[in-house]
Amino acid sequence: MRYVAAYLLAVLGGKETPANGDLEKILSSVGIEVDSERLTKVIKELSGKSIDDLIKEGREKLSSMPVGGGGAAAAAAPAGGAPAAAAGGDKKEAKKEEKKEESESEDDDMGFALFE
């Protein structure tokens, strides 16, 4: 990712087709050691391609990715596991409430303890 970022910076800086040395200079200016194999691979993959087109392709790929992180699985779990939840649900609820109370009190002072 750092090599791609350096490539983009070089293009924004006016280089249409940055070379290895251009990217090495950018990366070394912020203290990053360069892996020449990876750098060469990135330059090879990006050479001759328009940055605008690459960004457009990336956005299209990101827009097709599912987002939500398990909302459907969480909604389906109570329906399938309702009998099991009824048997041990009281203990779990009590533990959740205790944890919730602790976290609320910790959040009140945000860990700074200004007046202690």
SVG drawing of the C-alpha trace seen along z (x, -y; Angstrom):
<svg xmlns="http://www.w3.org/2000/svg" viewBox="-38 -18 55 43">
<polyline fill="none" stroke="black" stroke-width="0.4" points="0.0,0.0 2.8,-2.4 4.2,-1.9 0.9,-2.7 0.6,-5.8 4.1,-6.9 3.2,-6.3 0.1,-8.4 2.1,-11.2 4.6,-11.1 1.8,-11.4 0.2,-14.3 3.7,-15.9 3.8,-15.9 5.5,-12.7 3.3,-10.8 5.3,-7.6 7.3,-7.6 10.4,-5.4 11.8,-3.4 14.1,-6.2 11.2,-8.7 9.3,-6.4 12.4,-5.5 13.0,-9.2 9.4,-9.8 9.5,-6.7 12.9,-7.4 11.9,-11.0 9.5,-9.6 11.8,-6.9 10.5,-3.9 12.9,-1.2 12.2,-0.1 11.8,3.5 13.0,3.2 11.1,6.3 7.8,5.0 8.5,1.5 9.3,2.9 6.2,5.0 4.0,2.0 5.6,-0.2 5.2,2.6 1.5,3.1 0.7,-0.6 2.8,-1.7 0.8,-2.8 -2.5,-3.1 -4.3,-6.2 -4.6,-7.0 -8.1,-8.3 -9.1,-5.0 -7.5,-3.0 -9.4,-5.0 -12.7,-4.5 -12.1,-0.8 -11.3,-0.7 -14.5,-2.5 -16.5,-0.1 -15.0,2.8 -15.6,1.3 -19.2,0.5 -19.8,4.2 -18.5,5.4 -21.1,6.3 -21.2,4.0 -22.8,4.6 -20.7,7.1 -23.0,9.9 -26.3,8.1 -28.1,10.9 -26.4,13.6 -27.2,11.8 -30.9,11.4 -31.1,15.1 -29.5,16.4 -32.4,15.7 -34.9,17.4 -32.9,20.6 -31.7,20.7 -34.7,19.4 -35.2,22.5 -31.6,22.6 -31.7,18.9 -34.7,19.3 -32.9,21.9 -29.7,19.9 -30.8,16.4 -31.2,15.0 -27.5,15.7 -26.3,14.1 -28.5,11.1 -27.2,10.5 -23.6,10.7 -24.3,8.3 -25.9,5.8 -22.9,6.0 -20.4,5.4 -22.6,2.6 -22.7,0.8 -18.9,1.1 -18.2,-0.3 -20.6,-3.3 -18.9,-4.3 -15.5,-4.0 -16.7,-6.2 -17.9,-8.9 -14.4,-10.1 -12.9,-8.8 -10.1,-7.3 -8.5,-10.6 -9.6,-10.7 -9.2,-14.5 -10.5,-14.9 -9.0,-11.9"/>
</svg>
